[in-house]
Amino acid sequence: MPALFRVAAALAFAACAVAPPDMPPQPPGGAPAAVRPLGTPTRILSAHAQPPPTGDEREYFGVPVGTLVYLVFTRPLDPAALIPSRFVVLARDGTRRVPIAASLAPASERDELRALELVVPAPQRELVSVTVAGQLFDADGRDLDGQSADVVAADAPPFPVAAELVSRGTDCPAQPGAEAPAAVRVWWSAPVAAGTAGVRLLLADGRALPPLAVADVACTPVQRLAEPAPACDPEDDSVLDYCTPVGAAIERVELDPGAARGRGGSPSAAGSLQLSHMSSGT
C-alpha cells in the first residue's frame, strides 16, 4: 500500500476509535484546582468599636485614627489573606469606610489568630456594621467573603462571646501528675484584663467550682522590648484563661459583671456560656 494511503487509513481509524466504556474519565490538562474544605462556615462572633488608647491624636502612618473595631471569629484566620481593603464599615450617616489597617492585634500570643483589629480613619462616627467584602480565608481555607456583623457601640462594656476548654497553648500552671494544664478560655468582644468579680465553672454533675487561677499574658512595651523578650503582649488582648482541674467535666462558665475590665478600666458585662471545642487553642 502506498505510504499516502497508509497515513489516510490511520487517520480514519483514529477518528472512529472510542474509549472503552469502563475507562475512568481523564482529568483536564494543567494543575488540578484546589479543593476547599467543606463544613460549617466560619462566622463573626462579635464586632465591638473602641476608641484609640491615646485618643484622637493617635495616627497610623500619618492618617488620624477615628475608631478601632475588634472582631472575634469562630475559627483562626489565615494571616496571608488579611488585607484592610477587604473590609467595609458602614456608619450611621450612610458613609462607608475602608479600614486603613487590619491586624491580628496584639498578635503576640499563640491564641491571637481569631481576634482582629480594624483601624478606621477619623473622624469618629457611629458605626453600624462591618462586612467582609473580598476574599478572606480562615486557617482551614474557607472563604469568609460576605460575612457581616453589627458593630456594638464603644460605650458598651466588653462582653464574653465564646468559651472553650483547652489543654495546650495556655499559660496556666501545670498540675502535679498531669501531662498538660487545663483551662477554660473565654473570648471577649474587646481587649480586657482580669477583673475582681466572680467566675463559676459549672460541672456536669451540677457543682460549681471557682477557677484555680486566671492566666492573662500582658506586659508593657518596655518589657516587650527587653532582652530576652518575655512571652507577653504589649497591651491587653481579648482572651482570659481560667485555670481548671485537669479532667473536670465542665459544661458552662458563668461570669459576673466585672469579671474582666476594658482597656479604659470599665467593668465587663455578665455572661453565661456553654463550652465548645471550636478550635485547638492555637
C-alpha positions as CSV (number, residue, x, y, z in Angstrom):
1,M,0.0,0.0,0.0
2,P,1.5,3.4,-0.9
3,A,2.6,5.5,2.1
4,L,0.0,8.2,1.4
5,F,-2.9,5.6,1.7
6,R,-1.4,4.2,4.9
7,V,-1.4,7.6,6.6
8,A,-5.0,8.3,5.4
9,A,-6.2,4.9,6.8
10,A,-4.5,5.5,10.2
11,L,-6.2,8.9,10.5
12,A,-9.6,7.4,9.6
13,F,-9.2,4.7,12.2
14,A,-8.2,7.3,14.9
15,A,-11.3,9.3,14.1
16,C,-13.6,6.4,14.6
17,A,-12.0,5.0,17.7
18,V,-13.8,5.5,21.0
19,A,-12.7,4.9,24.6
20,P,-13.9,1.7,26.3
21,P,-17.0,2.3,28.4
22,D,-15.2,1.2,31.6
23,M,-12.3,3.7,31.2
24,P,-12.4,6.4,34.0
25,P,-12.7,10.0,32.9
26,Q,-9.4,11.7,32.3
27,P,-8.6,14.9,34.1
28,P,-8.2,18.1,32.0
29,G,-4.7,19.4,31.3
30,G,-3.0,21.6,33.7
31,A,-2.8,21.5,37.5
32,P,-6.0,20.4,39.3
33,A,-8.0,23.0,41.0
34,A,-7.5,23.3,44.8
35,V,-10.3,21.8,46.8
36,R,-11.6,23.9,49.6
37,P,-12.7,22.0,52.7
38,L,-16.4,21.9,53.4
39,G,-18.1,22.3,56.8
40,T,-19.7,24.9,58.9
41,P,-18.8,28.4,57.7
42,T,-16.6,30.5,59.9
43,R,-18.6,33.3,61.5
44,I,-18.0,36.6,63.1
45,L,-19.0,36.3,66.8
46,S,-18.8,40.0,67.6
47,A,-17.7,43.4,66.4
48,H,-17.1,46.0,69.0
49,A,-16.0,49.6,68.5
50,Q,-13.4,51.1,70.8
51,P,-11.7,54.5,71.0
52,P,-7.9,54.6,70.3
53,P,-5.9,54.1,73.5
54,T,-4.3,57.5,73.2
55,G,-7.3,59.4,72.0
56,D,-7.9,61.3,68.7
57,E,-4.2,62.3,68.5
58,R,-3.2,58.8,67.5
59,E,-2.1,58.4,63.9
60,Y,-1.4,55.4,61.7
61,F,1.3,56.2,59.0
62,G,0.2,59.8,59.2
63,V,-3.6,59.1,59.0
64,P,-5.6,60.1,62.1
65,V,-7.4,57.2,63.7
66,G,-11.0,57.6,64.5
67,T,-12.1,54.2,65.8
68,L,-10.8,50.7,66.4
69,V,-13.2,47.8,65.6
70,Y,-12.4,44.5,67.2
71,L,-13.8,41.3,65.6
72,V,-13.8,37.8,67.1
73,F,-14.2,34.8,64.7
74,T,-15.3,31.3,65.4
75,R,-12.0,29.9,63.8
76,P,-8.5,31.2,63.4
77,L,-7.8,33.2,60.3
78,D,-5.2,32.9,57.6
79,P,-2.8,35.9,58.1
80,A,-1.7,35.9,54.4
81,A,-5.2,36.9,53.3
82,L,-5.6,39.8,55.8
83,I,-5.9,43.0,53.7
84,P,-7.7,46.1,55.1
85,S,-9.5,46.9,51.8
86,R,-11.4,43.6,52.1
87,F,-13.5,45.1,54.9
88,V,-16.2,47.7,54.7
89,V,-17.5,49.5,57.7
90,L,-20.9,51.2,57.5
91,A,-21.6,54.4,59.5
92,R,-25.0,55.6,60.8
93,D,-24.9,58.6,58.4
94,G,-24.7,56.2,55.4
95,T,-21.0,56.6,54.7
96,R,-18.9,53.6,54.1
97,R,-15.4,53.4,55.5
98,V,-12.5,51.2,54.4
99,P,-10.0,50.5,57.3
100,I,-6.5,51.8,56.9
101,A,-5.1,48.8,58.7
102,A,-6.2,45.3,59.8
103,S,-4.1,43.3,62.2
104,L,-4.3,40.2,64.4
105,A,-3.5,42.5,67.3
106,P,-1.8,42.4,69.6
107,A,-0.7,39.1,67.8
108,S,2.0,38.3,70.3
109,E,0.3,35.3,71.9
110,R,-0.4,31.9,70.5
111,D,-4.2,32.4,70.5
112,E,-4.5,35.7,68.6
113,L,-5.5,34.4,65.2
114,R,-9.2,34.7,66.0
115,A,-9.2,38.3,67.2
116,L,-8.9,41.0,64.6
117,E,-8.3,44.8,65.0
118,L,-9.6,47.1,62.2
119,V,-8.3,50.7,62.3
120,V,-11.0,53.1,60.9
121,P,-9.8,56.6,59.9
122,A,-11.0,59.8,61.6
123,P,-13.4,61.4,62.1
124,Q,-15.1,59.3,64.7
125,R,-18.6,58.3,63.6
126,E,-21.3,56.0,64.9
127,L,-20.7,52.7,63.2
128,V,-23.4,50.3,62.3
129,S,-21.9,47.2,60.7
130,V,-18.8,45.6,59.2
131,T,-18.7,43.3,56.2
132,V,-16.0,41.1,54.6
133,A,-16.0,42.4,51.0
134,G,-13.4,40.3,49.4
135,Q,-11.5,37.0,49.8
136,L,-10.6,36.4,53.4
137,F,-9.8,32.8,54.4
138,D,-9.7,31.0,57.7
139,A,-6.9,28.7,58.6
140,D,-8.8,25.8,57.0
141,G,-9.2,27.5,53.7
142,R,-12.9,28.5,54.0
143,D,-13.7,31.8,52.2
144,L,-15.3,34.4,54.5
145,D,-16.4,36.8,51.8
146,G,-19.8,38.2,52.6
147,Q,-19.7,37.6,56.3
148,S,-21.0,40.6,58.3
149,A,-21.9,41.7,61.9
150,D,-23.5,44.6,63.7
151,V,-21.0,46.9,65.4
152,V,-21.5,47.3,69.2
153,A,-21.0,50.9,70.3
154,A,-17.8,51.9,72.0
155,D,-19.6,52.9,75.3
156,A,-20.9,49.4,75.8
157,P,-18.9,47.3,78.2
158,P,-16.8,44.3,76.9
159,F,-18.9,41.1,77.0
160,P,-17.9,37.4,76.7
161,V,-18.6,35.9,73.3
162,A,-17.2,32.3,73.4
163,A,-15.7,29.8,75.9
164,E,-13.8,26.6,75.2
165,L,-11.8,24.0,77.1
166,V,-8.1,24.0,76.2
167,S,-5.3,21.7,77.2
168,R,-2.4,23.3,75.3
169,G,-1.4,26.8,74.4
170,T,-2.3,28.2,77.8
171,D,-0.1,29.8,80.5
172,C,-2.0,28.1,83.3
173,P,0.5,26.3,85.6
174,A,0.9,22.6,85.2
175,Q,-0.7,20.4,87.9
176,P,1.0,17.6,89.7
177,G,0.7,14.3,87.8
178,A,-0.8,15.9,84.7
179,E,0.8,15.9,81.3
180,A,-0.6,19.3,80.4
181,P,-2.6,22.1,82.2
182,A,-6.3,22.7,81.6
183,A,-8.2,26.0,81.2
184,V,-11.5,27.4,80.2
185,R,-10.6,30.1,77.6
186,V,-13.1,33.0,77.3
187,W,-13.1,35.3,74.3
188,W,-14.2,38.8,74.9
189,S,-15.6,41.4,72.5
190,A,-12.8,43.8,73.1
191,P,-9.4,43.8,74.8
192,V,-9.7,43.1,78.5
193,A,-7.7,42.4,81.6
194,A,-8.7,40.2,84.5
195,G,-11.2,41.8,86.9
196,T,-12.1,41.1,90.5
197,A,-15.7,39.8,90.2
198,G,-16.7,36.1,90.5
199,V,-16.3,33.4,87.9
200,R,-18.0,30.0,88.3
201,L,-17.2,26.8,86.3
202,L,-20.4,24.6,86.2
203,L,-19.8,20.8,86.1
204,A,-22.0,18.2,84.5
205,D,-23.0,16.9,88.0
206,G,-24.4,20.3,89.0
207,R,-21.5,21.5,91.1
208,A,-19.8,24.9,90.6
209,L,-16.1,25.4,91.0
210,P,-14.1,28.6,91.1
211,P,-11.1,28.7,88.7
212,L,-7.7,27.8,90.2
213,A,-6.1,30.9,88.7
214,V,-6.5,33.4,85.9
215,A,-3.9,33.5,83.1
216,D,-3.6,36.7,81.2
217,V,-0.3,37.3,79.3
218,A,0.2,41.0,79.2
219,C,3.2,43.4,79.6
220,T,4.3,47.0,79.0
221,P,6.0,48.0,75.7
222,V,9.2,48.5,77.7
223,Q,9.1,44.9,78.9
224,R,8.2,43.7,75.4
225,L,11.4,45.2,74.0
226,A,13.6,43.8,76.8
227,E,16.2,41.2,76.1
228,P,15.4,38.4,76.4
229,A,11.8,39.4,75.5
230,P,9.1,37.9,77.8
231,A,6.3,35.9,76.2
232,C,3.6,38.6,76.7
233,D,1.6,41.2,74.9
234,P,2.4,44.9,74.8
235,E,-1.3,45.5,75.8
236,D,-4.3,43.6,77.0
237,D,-5.8,41.2,74.5
238,S,-9.3,39.7,74.1
239,V,-8.6,36.4,75.9
240,L,-8.6,35.3,79.5
241,D,-7.8,31.7,80.6
242,Y,-9.5,30.4,83.7
243,C,-7.3,27.6,85.0
244,T,-9.3,24.4,85.9
245,P,-8.6,21.0,87.4
246,V,-7.4,18.5,84.8
247,G,-10.2,16.2,83.8
248,A,-13.0,18.2,85.3
249,A,-16.3,17.8,83.3
250,I,-17.0,21.5,82.8
251,E,-20.1,22.4,80.8
252,R,-20.6,26.1,81.3
253,V,-18.9,29.2,82.7
254,E,-20.7,32.0,84.4
255,L,-19.1,35.4,84.7
256,D,-20.4,38.2,87.0
257,P,-20.3,41.8,86.0
258,G,-16.7,43.0,86.4
259,A,-15.1,39.6,85.9
260,A,-13.0,41.5,83.4
261,R,-12.2,45.1,82.7
262,G,-11.9,47.0,79.5
263,R,-8.9,48.9,78.3
264,G,-10.2,52.1,80.0
265,G,-10.9,50.3,83.2
266,S,-14.7,49.9,82.7
267,P,-16.2,46.6,84.2
268,S,-17.3,43.9,81.8
269,A,-20.8,42.7,81.3
270,A,-22.1,39.5,82.8
271,G,-22.3,36.3,80.7
272,S,-23.1,32.6,80.8
273,L,-21.5,30.5,78.1
274,Q,-21.7,26.9,77.1
275,L,-18.3,25.4,76.5
276,S,-17.4,24.5,72.9
277,H,-14.4,22.9,71.1
278,M,-14.3,25.4,68.2
279,S,-10.5,25.4,67.8
280,S,-7.4,23.7,69.1
281,G,-6.5,26.7,71.1
282,T,-3.8,27.9,68.7
